Amino acid sequence: MAVASLVLGICSLVFPFIGLGWLSVLLGIIGTILGALGRKNPAKKGTATAGMVMSIISVALGIIMWIACAACIGGLASLA
C-alpha cells in the first residue's frame, strides 16, 4: 500500500497542471488513505509517509486550481 500511495501521490501532483484538478483531488484522497494504511508496516513507513504527504499537497493544489478556474469563469461571465 505504501508504494501505491507514492505512485498516486506523484501522479496526482501532475494532474492539476494539465487541467485535471478533479482527478488530482480524487487520486489524492485515495493516496492519502493508502498512505495512512501503509504506515502500519514499519519497513515501508517512509515510503507511505512520502506518498501521504504528496497526496495531501495534491488535494490542496487541486482545490486551489478549482477555485482559480471558478474565479476566472466568474470574471469572464461578468464581462459579458
PDB file of N, CA, C and O in Angstrom:
ATOM      1  N   MET A   1       0.810  -1.192   0.000  1.00  0.00           N
ATOM      2  CA  MET A   1       0.000   0.000   0.000  1.00  0.00           C
ATOM      3  C   MET A   1       0.854   1.256   0.000  1.00  0.00           C
ATOM      4  O   MET A   1       0.426   2.298  -0.495  1.00  0.00           O
ATOM      5  N   ALA A   2       2.048   1.166   0.547  1.00  0.00           N
ATOM      6  CA  ALA A   2       2.921   2.326   0.604  1.00  0.00           C
ATOM      7  C   ALA A   2       3.362   2.741  -0.795  1.00  0.00           C
ATOM      8  O   ALA A   2       3.396   3.929  -1.115  1.00  0.00           O
ATOM      9  N   VAL A   3       3.699   1.763  -1.621  1.00  0.00           N
ATOM     10  CA  VAL A   3       4.144   2.072  -2.982  1.00  0.00           C
ATOM     11  C   VAL A   3       2.982   2.635  -3.801  1.00  0.00           C
ATOM     12  O   VAL A   3       3.169   3.561  -4.590  1.00  0.00           O
ATOM     13  N   ALA A   4       1.794   2.083  -3.616  1.00  0.00           N
ATOM     14  CA  ALA A   4       0.615   2.592  -4.322  1.00  0.00           C
ATOM     15  C   ALA A   4       0.336   4.041  -3.913  1.00  0.00           C
ATOM     16  O   ALA A   4      -0.023   4.867  -4.752  1.00  0.00           O
ATOM     17  N   SER A   5       0.499   4.340  -2.648  1.00  0.00           N
ATOM     18  CA  SER A   5       0.307   5.706  -2.178  1.00  0.00           C
ATOM     19  C   SER A   5       1.325   6.645  -2.803  1.00  0.00           C
ATOM     20  O   SER A   5       0.988   7.763  -3.191  1.00  0.00           O
ATOM     21  N   LEU A   6       2.568   6.194  -2.902  1.00  0.00           N
ATOM     22  CA  LEU A   6       3.611   7.013  -3.508  1.00  0.00           C
ATOM     23  C   LEU A   6       3.329   7.256  -4.988  1.00  0.00           C
ATOM     24  O   LEU A   6       3.483   8.379  -5.469  1.00  0.00           O
ATOM     25  N   VAL A   7       2.921   6.229  -5.708  1.00  0.00           N
ATOM     26  CA  VAL A   7       2.615   6.370  -7.135  1.00  0.00           C
ATOM     27  C   VAL A   7       1.424   7.304  -7.336  1.00  0.00           C
ATOM     28  O   VAL A   7       1.460   8.172  -8.208  1.00  0.00           O
ATOM     29  N   LEU A   8       0.374   7.133  -6.541  1.00  0.00           N
ATOM     30  CA  LEU A   8      -0.790   8.006  -6.661  1.00  0.00           C
ATOM     31  C   LEU A   8      -0.440   9.444  -6.280  1.00  0.00           C
ATOM     32  O   LEU A   8      -0.958  10.388  -6.876  1.00  0.00           O
ATOM     33  N   GLY A   9       0.428   9.609  -5.300  1.00  0.00           N
ATOM     34  CA  GLY A   9       0.850  10.957  -4.916  1.00  0.00           C
ATOM     35  C   GLY A   9       1.611  11.651  -6.031  1.00  0.00           C
ATOM     36  O   GLY A   9       1.395  12.837  -6.282  1.00  0.00           O
ATOM     37  N   ILE A  10       2.495  10.935  -6.700  1.00  0.00           N
ATOM     38  CA  ILE A  10       3.258  11.509  -7.807  1.00  0.00           C
ATOM     39  C   ILE A  10       2.328  11.846  -8.969  1.00  0.00           C
ATOM     40  O   ILE A  10       2.405  12.936  -9.534  1.00  0.00           O
ATOM     41  N   CYS A  11       1.460  10.917  -9.321  1.00  0.00           N
ATOM     42  CA  CYS A  11       0.537  11.152 -10.438  1.00  0.00           C
ATOM     43  C   CYS A  11      -0.411  12.307 -10.140  1.00  0.00           C
ATOM     44  O   CYS A  11      -0.682  13.135 -11.009  1.00  0.00           O
ATOM     45  N   SER A  12      -0.908  12.360  -8.923  1.00  0.00           N
ATOM     46  CA  SER A  12      -1.868  13.408  -8.599  1.00  0.00           C
ATOM     47  C   SER A  12      -1.223  14.789  -8.495  1.00  0.00           C
ATOM     48  O   SER A  12      -1.923  15.798  -8.569  1.00  0.00           O
ATOM     49  N   LEU A  13       0.088  14.850  -8.326  1.00  0.00           N
ATOM     50  CA  LEU A  13       0.764  16.144  -8.347  1.00  0.00           C
ATOM     51  C   LEU A  13       0.889  16.704  -9.756  1.00  0.00           C
ATOM     52  O   LEU A  13       1.026  17.915  -9.929  1.00  0.00           O
ATOM     53  N   VAL A  14       0.843  15.850 -10.755  1.00  0.00           N
ATOM     54  CA  VAL A  14       0.993  16.284 -12.147  1.00  0.00           C
ATOM     55  C   VAL A  14      -0.336  16.780 -12.723  1.00  0.00           C
ATOM     56  O   VAL A  14      -0.352  17.730 -13.505  1.00  0.00           O
ATOM     57  N   PHE A  15      -1.433  16.157 -12.350  1.00  0.00           N
ATOM     58  CA  PHE A  15      -2.716  16.417 -12.986  1.00  0.00           C
ATOM     59  C   PHE A  15      -3.242  17.851 -12.874  1.00  0.00           C
ATOM     60  O   PHE A  15      -3.863  18.308 -13.834  1.00  0.00           O
ATOM     61  N   PRO A  16      -3.045  18.593 -11.785  1.00  0.00           N
ATOM     62  CA  PRO A  16      -3.569  19.972 -11.767  1.00  0.00           C
ATOM     63  C   PRO A  16      -2.938  20.864 -12.836  1.00  0.00           C
ATOM     64  O   PRO A  16      -3.565  21.817 -13.298  1.00  0.00           O
ATOM     65  N   PHE A  17      -1.721  20.565 -13.221  1.00  0.00           N
ATOM     66  CA  PHE A  17      -1.027  21.412 -14.180  1.00  0.00           C
ATOM     67  C   PHE A  17      -1.418  21.127 -15.623  1.00  0.00           C
ATOM     68  O   PHE A  17      -1.075  21.896 -16.522  1.00  0.00           O
ATOM     69  N   ILE A  18      -2.132  20.030 -15.853  1.00  0.00           N
ATOM     70  CA  ILE A  18      -2.606  19.739 -17.206  1.00  0.00           C
ATOM     71  C   ILE A  18      -4.126  19.868 -17.295  1.00  0.00           C
ATOM     72  O   ILE A  18      -4.739  19.389 -18.249  1.00  0.00           O
ATOM     73  N   GLY A  19      -4.724  20.509 -16.310  1.00  0.00           N
ATOM     74  CA  GLY A  19      -6.143  20.804 -16.357  1.00  0.00           C
ATOM     75  C   GLY A  19      -7.056  19.728 -15.799  1.00  0.00           C
ATOM     76  O   GLY A  19      -8.259  19.753 -16.057  1.00  0.00           O
ATOM     77  N   LEU A  20      -6.525  18.797 -15.052  1.00  0.00           N
ATOM     78  CA  LEU A  20      -7.343  17.727 -14.479  1.00  0.00           C
ATOM     79  C   LEU A  20      -7.332  17.806 -12.950  1.00  0.00           C
ATOM     80  O   LEU A  20      -6.938  16.859 -12.268  1.00  0.00           O
ATOM     81  N   GLY A  21      -7.768  18.939 -12.434  1.00  0.00           N
ATOM     82  CA  GLY A  21      -7.766  19.140 -10.986  1.00  0.00           C
ATOM     83  C   GLY A  21      -8.696  18.188 -10.260  1.00  0.00           C
ATOM     84  O   GLY A  21      -8.398  17.768  -9.142  1.00  0.00           O
ATOM     85  N   TRP A  22      -9.811  17.843 -10.870  1.00  0.00           N
ATOM     86  CA  TRP A  22     -10.765  16.924 -10.232  1.00  0.00           C
ATOM     87  C   TRP A  22     -10.152  15.541 -10.068  1.00  0.00           C
ATOM     88  O   TRP A  22     -10.385  14.873  -9.061  1.00  0.00           O
ATOM     89  N   LEU A  23      -9.361  15.105 -11.062  1.00  0.00           N
ATOM     90  CA  LEU A  23      -8.703  13.803 -10.967  1.00  0.00           C
ATOM     91  C   LEU A  23      -7.600  13.832  -9.912  1.00  0.00           C
ATOM     92  O   LEU A  23      -7.351  12.837  -9.232  1.00  0.00           O
ATOM     93  N   SER A  24      -6.954  14.967  -9.786  1.00  0.00           N
ATOM     94  CA  SER A  24      -5.922  15.129  -8.768  1.00  0.00           C
ATOM     95  C   SER A  24      -6.506  14.994  -7.366  1.00  0.00           C
ATOM     96  O   SER A  24      -5.910  14.357  -6.498  1.00  0.00           O
ATOM     97  N   VAL A  25      -7.661  15.591  -7.151  1.00  0.00           N
ATOM     98  CA  VAL A  25      -8.305  15.508  -5.840  1.00  0.00           C
ATOM     99  C   VAL A  25      -8.720  14.067  -5.548  1.00  0.00           C
ATOM    100  O   VAL A  25      -8.522  13.569  -4.440  1.00  0.00           O
ATOM    101  N   LEU A  26      -9.292  13.407  -6.540  1.00  0.00           N
ATOM    102  CA  LEU A  26      -9.734  12.022  -6.361  1.00  0.00           C
ATOM    103  C   LEU A  26      -8.553  11.097  -6.050  1.00  0.00           C
ATOM    104  O   LEU A  26      -8.602  10.324  -5.093  1.00  0.00           O
ATOM    105  N   LEU A  27      -7.501  11.179  -6.856  1.00  0.00           N
ATOM    106  CA  LEU A  27      -6.333  10.328  -6.619  1.00  0.00           C
ATOM    107  C   LEU A  27      -5.618  10.700  -5.326  1.00  0.00           C
ATOM    108  O   LEU A  27      -5.057   9.836  -4.652  1.00  0.00           O
ATOM    109  N   GLY A  28      -5.637  11.981  -4.983  1.00  0.00           N
ATOM    110  CA  GLY A  28      -5.009  12.417  -3.741  1.00  0.00           C
ATOM    111  C   GLY A  28      -5.701  11.866  -2.508  1.00  0.00           C
ATOM    112  O   GLY A  28      -5.048  11.497  -1.532  1.00  0.00           O
ATOM    113  N   ILE A  29      -7.020  11.812  -2.555  1.00  0.00           N
ATOM    114  CA  ILE A  29      -7.763  11.254  -1.423  1.00  0.00           C
ATOM    115  C   ILE A  29      -7.475   9.766  -1.285  1.00  0.00           C
ATOM    116  O   ILE A  29      -7.261   9.271  -0.179  1.00  0.00           O
ATOM    117  N   ILE A  30      -7.470   9.058  -2.402  1.00  0.00           N
ATOM    118  CA  ILE A  30      -7.165   7.622  -2.370  1.00  0.00           C
ATOM    119  C   ILE A  30      -5.729   7.401  -1.894  1.00  0.00           C
ATOM    120  O   ILE A  30      -5.468   6.499  -1.097  1.00  0.00           O
ATOM    121  N   GLY A  31      -4.798   8.225  -2.385  1.00  0.00           N
ATOM    122  CA  GLY A  31      -3.402   8.105  -1.970  1.00  0.00           C
ATOM    123  C   GLY A  31      -3.201   8.392  -0.494  1.00  0.00           C
ATOM    124  O   GLY A  31      -2.365   7.760   0.150  1.00  0.00           O
ATOM    125  N   THR A  32      -3.955   9.335   0.049  1.00  0.00           N
ATOM    126  CA  THR A  32      -3.864   9.646   1.471  1.00  0.00           C
ATOM    127  C   THR A  32      -4.343   8.469   2.313  1.00  0.00           C
ATOM    128  O   THR A  32      -3.724   8.123   3.319  1.00  0.00           O
ATOM    129  N   ILE A  33      -5.440   7.862   1.899  1.00  0.00           N
ATOM    130  CA  ILE A  33      -5.958   6.702   2.628  1.00  0.00           C
ATOM    131  C   ILE A  33      -4.970   5.545   2.574  1.00  0.00           C
ATOM    132  O   ILE A  33      -4.697   4.909   3.592  1.00  0.00           O
ATOM    133  N   LEU A  34      -4.432   5.270   1.382  1.00  0.00           N
ATOM    134  CA  LEU A  34      -3.464   4.181   1.258  1.00  0.00           C
ATOM    135  C   LEU A  34      -2.183   4.477   2.030  1.00  0.00           C
ATOM    136  O   LEU A  34      -1.566   3.561   2.574  1.00  0.00           O
ATOM    137  N   GLY A  35      -1.777   5.737   2.084  1.00  0.00           N
ATOM    138  CA  GLY A  35      -0.596   6.110   2.858  1.00  0.00           C
ATOM    139  C   GLY A  35      -0.796   5.904   4.341  1.00  0.00           C
ATOM    140  O   GLY A  35       0.107   5.451   5.045  1.00  0.00           O
ATOM    141  N   ALA A  36      -1.984   6.237   4.814  1.00  0.00           N
ATOM    142  CA  ALA A  36      -2.277   6.031   6.235  1.00  0.00           C
ATOM    143  C   ALA A  36      -2.299   4.544   6.578  1.00  0.00           C
ATOM    144  O   ALA A  36      -1.824   4.138   7.638  1.00  0.00           O
ATOM    145  N   LEU A  37      -2.848   3.741   5.682  1.00  0.00           N
ATOM    146  CA  LEU A  37      -2.847   2.295   5.914  1.00  0.00           C
ATOM    147  C   LEU A  37      -1.444   1.697   5.771  1.00  0.00           C
ATOM    148  O   LEU A  37      -1.093   0.755   6.482  1.00  0.00           O
ATOM    149  N   GLY A  38      -0.651   2.243   4.858  1.00  0.00           N
ATOM    150  CA  GLY A  38       0.701   1.735   4.634  1.00  0.00           C
ATOM    151  C   GLY A  38       1.674   2.062   5.743  1.00  0.00           C
ATOM    152  O   GLY A  38       2.704   1.401   5.875  1.00  0.00           O
ATOM    153  N   ARG A  39       1.366   3.077   6.549  1.00  0.00           N
ATOM    154  CA  ARG A  39       2.261   3.439   7.655  1.00  0.00           C
ATOM    155  C   ARG A  39       2.265   2.404   8.766  1.00  0.00           C
ATOM    156  O   ARG A  39       3.098   2.477   9.669  1.00  0.00           O
ATOM    157  N   LYS A  40       1.357   1.445   8.721  1.00  0.00           N
ATOM    158  CA  LYS A  40       1.324   0.400   9.745  1.00  0.00           C
ATOM    159  C   LYS A  40       2.471  -0.589   9.584  1.00  0.00           C
ATOM    160  O   LYS A  40       2.848  -1.264  10.542  1.00  0.00           O
ATOM    161  N   ASN A  41       3.024  -0.677   8.383  1.00  0.00           N
ATOM    162  CA  ASN A  41       4.160  -1.563   8.119  1.00  0.00           C
ATOM    163  C   ASN A  41       5.449  -0.795   8.423  1.00  0.00           C
ATOM    164  O   ASN A  41       5.756   0.171   7.724  1.00  0.00           O
ATOM    165  N   PRO A  42       6.210  -1.199   9.446  1.00  0.00           N
ATOM    166  CA  PRO A  42       7.419  -0.436   9.807  1.00  0.00           C
ATOM    167  C   PRO A  42       8.483  -0.420   8.721  1.00  0.00           C
ATOM    168  O   PRO A  42       9.276   0.519   8.656  1.00  0.00           O
ATOM    169  N   ALA A  43       8.516  -1.427   7.876  1.00  0.00           N
ATOM    170  CA  ALA A  43       9.545  -1.491   6.837  1.00  0.00           C
ATOM    171  C   ALA A  43       9.320  -0.451   5.742  1.00  0.00           C
ATOM    172  O   ALA A  43      10.277  -0.008   5.107  1.00  0.00           O
ATOM    173  N   LYS A  44       8.080  -0.062   5.517  1.00  0.00           N
ATOM    174  CA  LYS A  44       7.772   0.880   4.432  1.00  0.00           C
ATOM    175  C   LYS A  44       7.119   2.159   4.956  1.00  0.00           C
ATOM    176  O   LYS A  44       6.348   2.809   4.250  1.00  0.00           O
ATOM    177  N   LYS A  45       7.429   2.500   6.168  1.00  0.00           N
ATOM    178  CA  LYS A  45       6.814   3.672   6.783  1.00  0.00           C
ATOM    179  C   LYS A  45       7.231   4.962   6.077  1.00  0.00           C
ATOM    180  O   LYS A  45       6.409   5.864   5.910  1.00  0.00           O
ATOM    181  N   GLY A  46       8.480   5.062   5.666  1.00  0.00           N
ATOM    182  CA  GLY A  46       8.962   6.266   4.982  1.00  0.00           C
ATOM    183  C   GLY A  46       8.316   6.456   3.623  1.00  0.00           C
ATOM    184  O   GLY A  46       7.949   7.572   3.255  1.00  0.00           O
ATOM    185  N   THR A  47       8.177   5.372   2.879  1.00  0.00           N
ATOM    186  CA  THR A  47       7.533   5.436   1.567  1.00  0.00           C
ATOM    187  C   THR A  47       6.072   5.839   1.712  1.00  0.00           C
ATOM    188  O   THR A  47       5.569   6.656   0.941  1.00  0.00           O
ATOM    189  N   ALA A  48       5.399   5.270   2.693  1.00  0.00           N
ATOM    190  CA  ALA A  48       3.991   5.601   2.928  1.00  0.00           C
ATOM    191  C   ALA A  48       3.839   7.062   3.345  1.00  0.00           C
ATOM    192  O   ALA A  48       2.898   7.732   2.921  1.00  0.00           O
ATOM    193  N   THR A  49       4.746   7.551   4.162  1.00  0.00           N
ATOM    194  CA  THR A  49       4.689   8.945   4.596  1.00  0.00           C
ATOM    195  C   THR A  49       4.900   9.890   3.415  1.00  0.00           C
ATOM    196  O   THR A  49       4.197  10.893   3.286  1.00  0.00           O
ATOM    197  N   ALA A  50       5.861   9.574   2.560  1.00  0.00           N
ATOM    198  CA  ALA A  50       6.109  10.409   1.378  1.00  0.00           C
ATOM    199  C   ALA A  50       4.892  10.425   0.459  1.00  0.00           C
ATOM    200  O   ALA A  50       4.512  11.478  -0.053  1.00  0.00           O
ATOM    201  N   GLY A  51       4.290   9.276   0.251  1.00  0.00           N
ATOM    202  CA  GLY A  51       3.095   9.208  -0.579  1.00  0.00           C
ATOM    203  C   GLY A  51       1.935   9.972   0.016  1.00  0.00           C
ATOM    204  O   GLY A  51       1.183  10.639  -0.694  1.00  0.00           O
ATOM    205  N   MET A  52       1.796   9.868   1.335  1.00  0.00           N
ATOM    206  CA  MET A  52       0.703  10.564   2.004  1.00  0.00           C
ATOM    207  C   MET A  52       0.899  12.078   1.935  1.00  0.00           C
ATOM    208  O   MET A  52      -0.061  12.816   1.714  1.00  0.00           O
ATOM    209  N   VAL A  53       2.125  12.544   2.121  1.00  0.00           N
ATOM    210  CA  VAL A  53       2.405  13.986   2.062  1.00  0.00           C
ATOM    211  C   VAL A  53       2.137  14.521   0.655  1.00  0.00           C
ATOM    212  O   VAL A  53       1.514  15.570   0.497  1.00  0.00           O
ATOM    213  N   MET A  54       2.607  13.802  -0.362  1.00  0.00           N
ATOM    214  CA  MET A  54       2.371  14.251  -1.731  1.00  0.00           C
ATOM    215  C   MET A  54       0.890  14.233  -2.079  1.00  0.00           C
ATOM    216  O   MET A  54       0.411  15.100  -2.810  1.00  0.00           O
ATOM    217  N   SER A  55       0.174  13.265  -1.566  1.00  0.00           N
ATOM    218  CA  SER A  55      -1.262  13.196  -1.824  1.00  0.00           C
ATOM    219  C   SER A  55      -2.003  14.352  -1.171  1.00  0.00           C
ATOM    220  O   SER A  55      -2.912  14.925  -1.771  1.00  0.00           O
ATOM    221  N   ILE A  56      -1.626  14.697   0.045  1.00  0.00           N
ATOM    222  CA  ILE A  56      -2.264  15.825   0.731  1.00  0.00           C
ATOM    223  C   ILE A  56      -1.971  17.132  -0.001  1.00  0.00           C
ATOM    224  O   ILE A  56      -2.858  17.972  -0.155  1.00  0.00           O
ATOM    225  N   ILE A  57      -0.738  17.303  -0.448  1.00  0.00           N
ATOM    226  CA  ILE A  57      -0.379  18.507  -1.206  1.00  0.00           C
ATOM    227  C   ILE A  57      -1.168  18.572  -2.505  1.00  0.00           C
ATOM    228  O   ILE A  57      -1.618  19.647  -2.902  1.00  0.00           O
ATOM    229  N   SER A  58      -1.341  17.440  -3.168  1.00  0.00           N
ATOM    230  CA  SER A  58      -2.056  17.448  -4.447  1.00  0.00           C
ATOM    231  C   SER A  58      -3.547  17.719  -4.253  1.00  0.00           C
ATOM    232  O   SER A  58      -4.170  18.346  -5.109  1.00  0.00           O
ATOM    233  N   VAL A  59      -4.127  17.262  -3.148  1.00  0.00           N
ATOM    234  CA  VAL A  59      -5.530  17.589  -2.870  1.00  0.00           C
ATOM    235  C   VAL A  59      -5.677  19.097  -2.678  1.00  0.00           C
ATOM    236  O   VAL A  59      -6.596  19.704  -3.227  1.00  0.00           O
ATOM    237  N   ALA A  60      -4.788  19.696  -1.914  1.00  0.00           N
ATOM    238  CA  ALA A  60      -4.840  21.144  -1.701  1.00  0.00           C
ATOM    239  C   ALA A  60      -4.630  21.897  -3.010  1.00  0.00           C
ATOM    240  O   ALA A  60      -5.322  22.878  -3.281  1.00  0.00           O
ATOM    241  N   LEU A  61      -3.680  21.442  -3.819  1.00  0.00           N
ATOM    242  CA  LEU A  61      -3.403  22.090  -5.096  1.00  0.00           C
ATOM    243  C   LEU A  61      -4.575  21.947  -6.058  1.00  0.00           C
ATOM    244  O   LEU A  61      -4.902  22.887  -6.783  1.00  0.00           O
ATOM    245  N   GLY A  62      -5.201  20.790  -6.068  1.00  0.00           N
ATOM    246  CA  GLY A  62      -6.363  20.582  -6.933  1.00  0.00           C
ATOM    247  C   GLY A  62      -7.523  21.474  -6.545  1.00  0.00           C
ATOM    248  O   GLY A  62      -8.210  22.011  -7.414  1.00  0.00           O
ATOM    249  N   ILE A  63      -7.753  21.642  -5.241  1.00  0.00           N
ATOM    250  CA  ILE A  63      -8.836  22.518  -4.779  1.00  0.00           C
ATOM    251  C   ILE A  63      -8.532  23.968  -5.116  1.00  0.00           C
ATOM    252  O   ILE A  63      -9.429  24.717  -5.504  1.00  0.00           O
ATOM    253  N   ILE A  64      -7.279  24.369  -4.971  1.00  0.00           N
ATOM    254  CA  ILE A  64      -6.892  25.736  -5.337  1.00  0.00           C
ATOM    255  C   ILE A  64      -7.107  25.973  -6.821  1.00  0.00           C
ATOM    256  O   ILE A  64      -7.557  27.048  -7.218  1.00  0.00           O
ATOM    257  N   MET A  65      -6.791  24.985  -7.644  1.00  0.00           N
ATOM    258  CA  MET A  65      -6.993  25.118  -9.092  1.00  0.00           C
ATOM    259  C   MET A  65      -8.484  25.224  -9.418  1.00  0.00           C
ATOM    260  O   MET A  65      -8.873  26.000 -10.291  1.00  0.00           O
ATOM    261  N   TRP A  66      -9.316  24.452  -8.723  1.00  0.00           N
ATOM    262  CA  TRP A  66     -10.767  24.552  -8.921  1.00  0.00           C
ATOM    263  C   TRP A  66     -11.256  25.963  -8.594  1.00  0.00           C
ATOM    264  O   TRP A  66     -12.033  26.547  -9.349  1.00  0.00           O
ATOM    265  N   ILE A  67     -10.801  26.501  -7.478  1.00  0.00           N
ATOM    266  CA  ILE A  67     -11.223  27.847  -7.071  1.00  0.00           C
ATOM    267  C   ILE A  67     -10.736  28.880  -8.080  1.00  0.00           C
ATOM    268  O   ILE A  67     -11.472  29.804  -8.425  1.00  0.00           O
ATOM    269  N   ALA A  68      -9.503  28.732  -8.555  1.00  0.00           N
ATOM    270  CA  ALA A  68      -8.963  29.676  -9.542  1.00  0.00           C
ATOM    271  C   ALA A  68      -9.748  29.613 -10.850  1.00  0.00           C
ATOM    272  O   ALA A  68     -10.020  30.652 -11.452  1.00  0.00           O
ATOM    273  N   CYS A  69     -10.110  28.430 -11.292  1.00  0.00           N
ATOM    274  CA  CYS A  69     -10.893  28.300 -12.522  1.00  0.00           C
ATOM    275  C   CYS A  69     -12.285  28.884 -12.355  1.00  0.00           C
ATOM    276  O   CYS A  69     -12.803  29.523 -13.271  1.00  0.00           O
ATOM    277  N   ALA A  70     -12.890  28.675 -11.209  1.00  0.00           N
ATOM    278  CA  ALA A  70     -14.209  29.228 -10.948  1.00  0.00           C
ATOM    279  C   ALA A  70     -14.142  30.764 -10.919  1.00  0.00           C
ATOM    280  O   ALA A  70     -15.053  31.431 -11.409  1.00  0.00           O
ATOM    281  N   ALA A  71     -13.084  31.315 -10.356  1.00  0.00           N
ATOM    282  CA  ALA A  71     -12.926  32.763 -10.318  1.00  0.00           C
ATOM    283  C   ALA A  71     -12.726  33.324 -11.725  1.00  0.00           C
ATOM    284  O   ALA A  71     -13.267  34.379 -12.056  1.00  0.00           O
ATOM    285  N   CYS A  72     -11.961  32.630 -12.544  1.00  0.00           N
ATOM    286  CA  CYS A  72     -11.746  33.084 -13.933  1.00  0.00           C
ATOM    287  C   CYS A  72     -13.045  33.037 -14.726  1.00  0.00           C
ATOM    288  O   CYS A  72     -13.358  33.973 -15.462  1.00  0.00           O
ATOM    289  N   ILE A  73     -13.795  31.963 -14.581  1.00  0.00           N
ATOM    290  CA  ILE A  73     -15.065  31.848 -15.295  1.00  0.00           C
ATOM    291  C   ILE A  73     -16.052  32.904 -14.797  1.00  0.00           C
ATOM    292  O   ILE A  73     -16.780  33.491 -15.598  1.00  0.00           O
ATOM    293  N   GLY A  74     -16.085  33.150 -13.497  1.00  0.00           N
ATOM    294  CA  GLY A  74     -16.943  34.185 -12.947  1.00  0.00           C
ATOM    295  C   GLY A  74     -16.552  35.578 -13.441  1.00  0.00           C
ATOM    296  O   GLY A  74     -17.411  36.415 -13.716  1.00  0.00           O
ATOM    297  N   GLY A  75     -15.267  35.808 -13.545  1.00  0.00           N
ATOM    298  CA  GLY A  75     -14.800  37.099 -14.063  1.00  0.00           C
ATOM    299  C   GLY A  75     -15.152  37.289 -15.526  1.00  0.00           C
ATOM    300  O   GLY A  75     -15.528  38.385 -15.942  1.00  0.00           O
ATOM    301  N   LEU A  76     -15.034  36.230 -16.305  1.00  0.00           N
ATOM    302  CA  LEU A  76     -15.391  36.329 -17.716  1.00  0.00           C
ATOM    303  C   LEU A  76     -16.902  36.488 -17.901  1.00  0.00           C
ATOM    304  O   LEU A  76     -17.351  37.177 -18.817  1.00  0.00           O
ATOM    305  N   ALA A  77     -17.678  35.848 -17.030  1.00  0.00           N
ATOM    306  CA  ALA A  77     -19.134  35.961 -17.126  1.00  0.00           C
ATOM    307  C   ALA A  77     -19.603  37.374 -16.796  1.00  0.00           C
ATOM    308  O   ALA A  77     -20.607  37.838 -17.337  1.00  0.00           O
ATOM    309  N   SER A  78     -18.894  38.047 -15.926  1.00  0.00           N
ATOM    310  CA  SER A  78     -19.309  39.419 -15.569  1.00  0.00           C
ATOM    311  C   SER A  78     -18.968  40.416 -16.679  1.00  0.00           C
ATOM    312  O   SER A  78     -19.546  41.502 -16.721  1.00  0.00           O
ATOM    313  N   LEU A  79     -18.061  40.075 -17.560  1.00  0.00           N
ATOM    314  CA  LEU A  79     -17.714  40.949 -18.676  1.00  0.00           C
ATOM    315  C   LEU A  79     -18.763  40.902 -19.776  1.00  0.00           C
ATOM    316  O   LEU A  79     -18.941  41.866 -20.520  1.00  0.00           O
ATOM    317  N   ALA A  80     -19.452  39.780 -19.872  1.00  0.00           N
ATOM    318  CA  ALA A  80     -20.405  39.630 -20.986  1.00  0.00           C
ATOM    319  C   ALA A  80     -21.721  40.296 -20.730  1.00  0.00           C
ATOM    320  O   ALA A  80     -22.612  40.251 -21.578  1.00  0.00           O
TER     321      ALA A  80
END
